[in-house]
């Protein structure tokens, strides 16, 4: 895999996230509208989520952290924001 980000965006009720036995740590900064969740074992960001009370709750999953066999089954929609301007 290359080093580019591969984020999947979902509503919280659309996904189930399991980090494993090491557990997770969470942090946020600035306006505290997004909480970043990372693995306590390796420190990598697994996902981030909007905080409680957000008008549009979302979860962004870092697909670079999941098993490649699972990732191959998920359709990818490429997005080029530059072309929308």
PEVEN-V944588 format. One record per pair of residues at least 6 apart in sequence whose ideal C-beta (glycine too) atoms are under 8 Angstrom apart, sorted by the first residue. I is the first residue (numbers start at 0). GAP is how many residues later the second one is. Records with the same first field share a line. If there is no record, write none. Layout:
# PEVEN-V944588
I: GAP / GAP
This chain:
# PEVEN-V944588
0: 63 / 67
4: 57 / 59
5: 56 / 57 / 58 / 65 / 70
6: 53 / 54 / 55 / 56
7: 52 / 53 / 55 / 66
8: 49 / 50 / 51 / 52
9: 48 / 49 / 50 / 51
10: 46 / 47 / 48
11: 37 / 45 / 46 / 47
13: 45
14: 44 / 46
16: 29 / 30 / 42 / 44
18: 18 / 20 / 27
19: 19 / 21
21: 17 / 18 / 19 / 20
22: 16 / 17
23: 13 / 14 / 15 / 16 / 22
24: 12 / 13 / 14 / 15
25: 9 / 10 / 11 / 12
26: 8 / 9 / 11
27: 6 / 7 / 8 / 23
31: 19
32: 17 / 18 / 21
33: 14 / 15 / 16 / 17
34: 13 / 14 / 15 / 16
35: 9 / 12
36: 8 / 9 / 10 / 11 / 12
37: 6 / 7 / 8
38: 7 / 26
43: 18 / 21
44: 17 / 20
45: 15 / 16 / 19
46: 12 / 13 / 14 / 15
47: 11 / 12
48: 8 / 9 / 10 / 11
49: 6 / 7 / 8 / 9
62: 8 / 11
